Amino acid sequence: MELMETLEKIAEARELIKRYEEDPDALSKLALRISTYNAYLGDYSTDAYMSAASKRVKEYSKQREEGAKPSPADNEAKYAVREDEAYADKLNKMHRDSANLVSTIQTRLRVLENQLKNEI
């Protein structure tokens, strides 16, 4: 699944939460969908982090080969990957937020379960 499609599916699922607030079956299915999409998002987040780290190591090595001392070479490497790391951080934040959303749905399902138990 492509990244943009994953993000769109998570956004669509988020919109449905309010509609299904009182329907345990629908909420459960929605949590499963979000968890599935979130797994894809986690893959993209990990790939982005790995790519940034690899790029940073390559830049550091290049700087050192050109004669830069360790600290300046590290600073140059950090500067070279700042946008990549910011992108990876953003994906990671979206991943955590979606996981928190699933936890919130699970809490709501427990509340509904307790309400049903109290009615019986």
MIGU-751509 format. One record per residue: y, z, x of N, C-alpha, C in turn; residue in three letters. Coordinates in steps of 0.02 Angstrom, whole numbers, plus 50000, padded with zeros to 5 digits. Example, Ala and Ser with C-alpha at 12.3 -4.5 7.8 and 13.67 -1.06 7.14 Angstrom:
% MIGU-751509
497165039050660497755039050615498355039050660ALA/498885035450642499475035750684500025039450645SER/
END
This chain:
% MIGU-751509
499425000050043500005000050000500625000050045MET/501094995850030501714995350070502145001550058GLU/502565003050107502995008950103503455008850042LEU/503785003450030504255003149973503885003949907MET/503305001049902502895001849841502695009149832GLU/502505012349887502325019449884502905023649860THR/503495022449888504085026249867504265024949794LEU/504205018749772504335017049702503845020649655GLU/503215020749674502705024049632502835031549628LYS/503025034649683503185041749681503795043049636ILE/504305038749642504895039549600504725038649526ALA/504305033849510504085032849441503715038949414GLU/503275041549455502895047449435503345053449424ALA/503845054149466504325059749458504675059449391ARG/504825053349370505175052349306504735054449247GLU/504085054049254503625055649200503495063149191LEU/503665067049240503515074249237503815077549175ILE/504435076249161504765079449103504415077349038LYS/504215071049033503895068548973503215072048961ARG/502855073449014502195076349009502175083849019TYR/502735087049014502805094249028502315098548989GLU/502145096648929501705100748887500995097948881GLU/500845092648917500195089348912499795090548976ASP/499325095448975498955097049037498565091249066PRO/498255087249023497855081649048498295076549083ASP/498855074849052499305069949082499625072649146ALA/499795079049146500085082049207499575082049264LEU/498965083449248498435083449299498355076549329SER/498335071449287498275064549312498895062649353LYS/499475064949331500095063449367500085066649437LEU/499845072849440499795076249505499325072549551ALA/498785069949524498305066049564498635059649590LEU/499015056249547499355050149568499855051549623ARG/500255056849614500755058449664500415060349730ILE/499875064149726499505065949787499235059849823SER/498995055049786498735048949816499295045049850THR/499845044149815500415040549845500685044449905TYR/500665051049900500915055249954500475054550017ASN/499845053350007499405052150065499615045850103ALA/499785040650065500045034650097500695036050134TYR/501135039850101501765041550132501655045550196LEU/501175049950196501005053750256500785049250312GLY/500405044150295500195039250346500795035750377ASP/501265033650335501865030350360502285035050403TYR/502335041350381502705046350419502405047350488SER/501745048050490501405048950554501495042850599THR/501435036950571501525030750610502235030450639ASP/502725032450599503425032250622503525037250679ALA/503245043150673503305048050727502965045550791TYR/502365042850783501995040350842502375034550875MET/502655030250836503035024650863503645027050901SER/504005031850873504595034650906504405038150971ALA/503865041850970503645045451030503445040451085ALA/503085035251065502885030251114503495026751144SER/503965025051101504575021751125504965026351172LYS/504975032751156505325037551198505005038051268ARG/504345038351270503985038651333504115032351375VAL/504105026651342504225020351378504935020151406LYS/505415022451366506105022551389506195027451447GLU/505895033151442505925038151496505625035151561TYR/505055032151555504725029151613505155023651644SER/505465019651601505895014251625506495017251663LYS/506785022451636507355025651669507155028551737GLN/506575031651739506345034651802506195029251854ARG/505905023651831505765018151878506415015251906GLU/506945015651866507585013051889507965018151932GLU/507645023951945507935028851990508305034651958GLY/508285035051892508635040651859508265047151870ALA/508635052451877508325059151883508035061151816LYS/507585066151814507245067951752507705069551693PRO/508205073751702508635075551645509025069651617SER/509365065751660509715059851632509235054851600PRO/508645054051629508145049451601507925051851532ALA/507825058451526507635061251461508185060351410ASP/508805061451431509375060551386509425053251362ASN/509325048651407509335041551388508775039951340GLU/508185042751353507605041551309507735044351240ALA/508025050351236508185053351171508685049051133LYS/509185046551170509705042451139509405035851112TYR/508935033051150508645026651132508235026951068ALA/507955032851053507515033350994507815037550937VAL/508445039050941508745043450890508675040750820ARG/508765034250810508695031250744507975031250720GLU/507515029950766506805029950749506585036950729ASP/506815041950766506635048850750506945051050684GLU/507555048850670507885050550607507495047450548ALA/507255041350557506855038050506506205041850495TYR/505875043750549505255047550544505375054250509ALA/505925057550526506095063950494506215063050419ASP/506545057550401506675056250330506015055150292LYS/505565051350321504915050350289504535056950283LEU/504565061050335504225067450334504515071950280ASN/505175071850271505485075950218505265073550149LYS/505235067050140504995064450075504275066350064MET/503875066350116503175068350111503125075650090HIS/503505080050122503505087250104503745088250032ARG/504275084650014504545085349946504025083349893ASP/503665078049906503155075849859502585080849855SER/502395083749911501875088949911502115095049872ALA/502745096749879503025102349840503025100749765ASN/503135094549749503125092449679502435093349650LEU/501925091649687501235092649664501105100149654VAL/501345104249699501265111549691501605114049628SER/502185111349614502545113249553502165111249491THR/501875105349492501465103149435500865107749427ILE/500545109649482499975114149478500175120949448GLN/500765123349466501015129549437501115128749362THR/501395123249343501495121949271500825121649235ARG/500325118649265499655118349235499365125449226LEU/499485129749274499245136749267499595140249210ARG/500245139049203500625142049147500345139649080VAL/500215133149075499935130449013499245133348999LEU/498845134149052498185137049045498235144249018GLU/498695148149046498785155049024499025155348952ASN/499465150748934499695150648864499115149248817GLN/498675144748835498095143248793497635149248788LEU/497535152748843497105158748843497405164148797LYS/498055164848799498375169948757498365168248683ASN/498335161848668498295159748598497605160948567GLU/497105161248609496415162048584496265169248571ILE/
END
